């Protein structure tokens, strides 16, 4: 019957359209899943590349940047006046009436080097029992940051037998403020980084400890609490804390346990040519 046939044909067309619609939906689903995976993969690749680029940016400039962060330039040297005839000292006022052969020798060194800013001051015998503020007032320093100590340290892991190579020395002289706590790891890194990459000492080759009193006396010629960089018996590579660069001058040991010497940062760096770095 024509009507029955038309109805049957309409049902088949409807079923076919539904079937095609379902297929189209599945195809779209597949396309979306594929596109999603592709976008995700692209995003992950970009994220991974960004991470790599970021890592590369840290590493490549990091090597030079890290080195730049721990070493510092000495200030320009102050000109020495043509009128400089030698340093003067008030034996009564500055040395409490006690002038010794050690002090006379050190003053002659300051005259000949020259270190025109050098100034000597003898202190009471119980000076090291005083607070930093009391020491500051006695020396006439503006702040306790001006007070520094000089330490001789030994690299117990080094195979060096002398101090001729500053990149691998058996001993180092450290000059640092009393107010600045030294970070041993920074100090050891400072020494390792002195050599170019590939030739640097390893961490296992650097372990610094304060030298014994006997070692300190043999190397410097001075006793405990008297060590000064000036007139050392044996030359030792010197490392100076970068924090003192902010100051015009510093106070140090002066060759005798109760004598201190002050000198400008400019004179200090010009003569001793220290390695200047971040020690903590």
C-alpha positions as CSV (number, residue, x, y, z in Angstrom):
1,X,0.0,0.0,0.0
2,X,1.5,3.4,-1.0
3,X,0.8,4.9,2.5
4,X,2.4,2.0,4.3
5,X,5.4,2.1,2.0
6,X,5.8,5.9,2.6
7,X,5.6,5.4,6.4
8,X,8.2,2.6,6.3
9,X,10.5,4.8,4.1
10,X,10.2,7.7,6.5
11,X,11.1,5.4,9.5
12,X,14.2,4.1,7.6
13,X,15.3,7.7,6.8
14,X,14.9,8.7,10.4
15,X,16.9,5.7,11.6
16,X,19.6,6.5,9.1
17,X,19.8,10.1,10.1
18,X,20.1,9.1,13.8
19,X,22.8,6.6,12.9
20,X,24.6,9.3,10.9
21,X,24.1,11.7,13.7
22,X,25.7,9.3,16.2
23,X,28.6,8.7,13.8
24,X,29.1,12.4,13.4
25,X,29.1,12.8,17.2
26,X,31.7,10.0,17.6
27,X,33.8,11.6,14.9
28,X,33.6,15.0,16.7
29,X,34.5,13.3,20.0
30,X,37.5,11.7,18.4
31,X,38.5,15.0,16.8
32,X,38.1,16.8,20.2
33,X,40.1,14.2,22.0
34,X,42.8,14.3,19.4
35,X,42.9,18.1,19.5
36,X,42.9,18.1,23.3
37,X,45.8,15.7,23.4
38,X,47.6,17.7,20.8
39,X,47.1,20.9,22.7
40,X,48.1,19.2,26.0
41,X,51.2,17.8,24.4
42,X,52.0,21.2,22.9
43,X,51.4,22.8,26.3
44,X,53.6,20.3,28.0
45,X,56.3,20.6,25.4
46,X,56.2,24.4,25.8
47,X,56.2,24.0,29.6
48,X,59.1,21.7,29.4
49,X,60.9,24.0,27.0
50,X,60.2,27.0,29.3
51,X,61.6,25.0,32.3
52,X,64.7,24.1,30.2
53,X,65.2,27.7,29.1
54,X,64.8,28.9,32.6
55,X,67.3,26.3,33.8
56,X,69.7,27.3,31.0
57,X,69.3,30.9,32.0
58,X,70.2,30.1,35.6
59,X,73.1,27.9,34.6
60,X,74.8,29.8,31.8
61,X,74.9,33.2,33.3
62,X,74.8,31.7,36.8
63,X,78.4,30.5,36.6
64,X,79.8,34.0,35.9
65,X,77.1,35.6,38.0
66,X,77.9,33.4,41.0
67,X,81.5,34.2,40.6
68,X,80.7,37.9,40.3
69,X,78.6,37.7,43.5
70,X,81.5,36.4,45.7
71,X,84.4,38.5,44.4
72,X,84.7,42.3,44.7
73,X,87.1,44.9,43.3
74,X,89.4,46.9,45.5
75,X,88.7,50.7,45.7
76,X,90.8,53.1,43.7
77,X,94.1,53.8,45.4
78,X,94.3,57.2,47.1
79,X,97.2,59.3,45.8
80,X,100.2,59.6,48.1
81,X,101.1,63.1,48.9
82,X,104.6,64.3,47.8
83,X,104.9,65.9,51.2
84,X,104.6,62.5,53.0
85,X,107.8,62.2,55.2
86,X,106.7,59.2,57.3
87,X,104.0,58.5,59.9
88,X,104.2,60.2,63.3
89,X,103.3,58.7,66.7
90,X,102.8,60.1,70.1
91,X,104.7,57.6,72.2
92,X,103.2,59.0,75.4
93,X,99.6,59.3,74.2
94,X,99.3,56.6,71.5
95,X,101.7,54.0,72.9
96,X,101.2,54.7,76.6
97,X,104.9,55.6,77.0
98,X,106.0,52.2,75.8
99,X,107.9,52.1,72.4
100,X,109.3,48.8,71.4
101,X,111.5,47.4,68.6
102,X,108.4,45.8,67.1
103,X,106.6,49.1,66.9
104,X,109.7,50.9,65.5
105,X,110.1,48.2,62.8
106,X,106.5,48.4,61.8
107,X,106.6,52.2,61.6
108,X,109.6,52.0,59.3
109,X,107.7,49.6,57.1
110,X,104.8,52.0,57.0
111,X,107.2,54.8,56.0
112,X,108.9,52.8,53.2
113,X,106.0,51.0,51.7
114,X,104.4,53.6,52.2
115,X,101.2,53.4,54.3
116,X,100.6,57.1,55.1
117,X,97.3,56.4,56.8
118,X,98.8,54.1,59.4
119,X,98.2,54.9,63.1
120,X,99.2,52.9,66.1
121,X,97.5,52.7,69.5
122,X,98.5,50.7,72.6
123,X,95.7,49.4,74.8
124,X,95.3,48.3,78.4
125,X,96.3,44.6,79.0
126,X,92.7,43.6,79.7
127,X,91.6,45.0,76.3
128,X,90.2,41.6,75.1
129,X,88.0,41.4,78.2
130,X,86.2,44.6,77.1
131,X,83.1,44.8,75.0
132,X,83.3,45.8,71.4
133,X,81.7,49.1,72.3
134,X,84.4,49.8,74.9
135,X,87.1,49.0,72.4
136,X,85.5,51.3,69.9
137,X,85.5,54.2,72.3
138,X,89.1,53.6,73.2
139,X,90.3,53.6,69.6
140,X,88.0,56.4,68.6
141,X,86.3,54.5,65.9
142,X,82.8,55.6,64.7
143,X,81.3,52.2,65.0
144,X,82.2,48.6,66.1
145,X,82.2,47.6,62.5
146,X,85.6,49.2,62.2
147,X,87.1,46.6,64.5
148,X,88.6,43.6,62.6
149,X,90.4,40.5,63.4
150,X,93.2,38.7,61.5
151,X,93.1,34.9,61.5
152,X,95.5,32.4,59.9
153,X,93.7,29.3,58.6
154,X,95.0,26.1,57.3
155,X,93.5,24.0,54.5
156,X,93.8,20.6,56.1
157,X,92.8,18.8,52.9
158,X,95.2,20.5,50.5
159,X,98.3,18.7,49.2
160,X,100.1,22.1,49.0
161,X,103.3,22.3,51.0
162,X,103.6,26.1,50.9
163,X,101.7,29.3,50.2
164,X,103.1,30.2,46.8
165,X,99.8,29.4,44.9
166,X,96.9,31.5,46.2
167,X,94.4,29.2,44.4
168,X,95.7,26.2,46.5
169,X,97.6,27.4,49.5
170,X,98.4,25.5,52.6
171,X,97.5,28.6,54.7
172,X,95.4,31.7,54.2
173,X,95.1,34.9,56.2
174,X,91.6,36.1,56.8
175,X,90.7,39.6,57.7
176,X,87.1,40.1,58.8
177,X,85.1,42.3,61.2
178,X,84.2,41.1,64.7
179,X,80.6,41.9,63.9
180,X,80.6,39.7,60.8
181,X,80.3,35.9,61.5
182,X,82.4,34.1,59.0
183,X,80.6,31.4,56.9
184,X,83.2,28.6,56.3
185,X,81.3,27.3,53.3
186,X,81.5,30.7,51.6
187,X,85.1,30.9,52.4
188,X,85.9,27.5,50.9
189,X,83.8,28.2,47.9
190,X,85.7,31.5,47.4
191,X,88.9,29.5,47.3
192,X,87.6,26.9,44.9
193,X,86.3,29.5,42.5
194,X,89.7,31.1,42.2
195,X,90.6,28.5,39.5
196,X,88.9,28.2,36.1
197,X,86.2,25.5,35.7
198,X,87.7,22.1,35.2
199,X,90.8,22.9,37.3
200,X,89.1,23.9,40.5
201,X,89.7,22.2,43.8
202,X,86.9,19.9,44.9
203,X,84.9,20.2,48.1
204,X,87.0,17.2,49.4
205,X,90.1,19.3,48.8
206,X,89.0,22.3,50.9
207,X,88.6,22.2,54.6
208,X,89.8,25.3,56.5
209,X,90.6,25.3,60.2
210,X,92.2,28.0,62.4
211,X,95.9,27.3,62.5
212,X,97.5,26.5,65.8
213,X,99.2,29.2,67.8
214,X,102.6,27.6,66.9
215,X,101.8,27.7,63.2
216,X,100.5,31.3,63.5
217,X,103.7,32.4,65.2
218,X,106.0,30.6,62.7
219,X,104.2,32.1,59.7
220,X,103.6,35.6,61.0
221,X,106.3,36.2,63.6
222,X,103.6,37.4,66.0
223,X,102.0,35.9,69.0
224,X,98.3,35.3,69.9
225,X,96.1,38.4,69.5
226,X,99.1,40.2,67.9
227,X,98.9,39.0,64.3
228,X,99.0,41.8,61.8
229,X,99.4,41.6,58.0
230,X,102.2,44.0,58.2
231,X,105.8,42.6,58.3
232,X,104.8,38.9,58.1
233,X,107.7,36.4,58.4
234,X,106.2,34.4,55.5
235,X,103.9,35.8,52.8
236,X,100.4,34.2,52.9
237,X,97.5,34.7,50.5
238,X,95.1,37.1,52.1
239,X,91.3,37.1,51.9
240,X,89.5,40.3,53.0
241,X,85.8,40.5,53.8
242,X,84.0,42.7,51.2
243,X,82.0,44.3,53.9
244,X,84.9,46.5,54.9
245,X,84.8,48.2,51.5
246,X,82.0,50.3,52.9
247,X,84.4,51.8,55.5
248,X,87.1,54.5,55.1
249,X,89.5,52.6,57.4
250,X,89.8,49.6,59.8
251,X,91.5,48.7,63.0
252,X,93.7,45.5,63.2
253,X,96.2,43.8,65.4
254,X,99.4,45.7,65.6
255,X,102.2,43.3,66.1
256,X,101.8,43.1,69.9
257,X,98.9,41.7,71.8
258,X,98.1,45.2,73.3
259,X,98.8,47.3,70.2
260,X,96.3,48.0,67.3
261,X,97.0,49.6,63.9
262,X,94.5,51.5,61.8
263,X,94.9,52.1,58.1
264,X,92.7,53.2,55.2
265,X,91.0,50.6,53.0
266,X,92.7,52.2,50.1
267,X,96.2,51.8,51.6
268,X,95.4,48.3,52.8
269,X,94.3,47.1,49.4
270,X,97.1,48.9,47.5
271,X,99.8,47.2,49.5
272,X,98.4,43.8,50.5
273,X,96.4,43.2,47.3
274,X,94.0,40.8,49.1
275,X,91.4,38.6,47.5
276,X,88.2,40.4,48.4
277,X,85.1,38.3,48.8
278,X,81.8,37.5,50.6
279,X,82.7,35.6,53.7
280,X,79.3,35.7,55.4
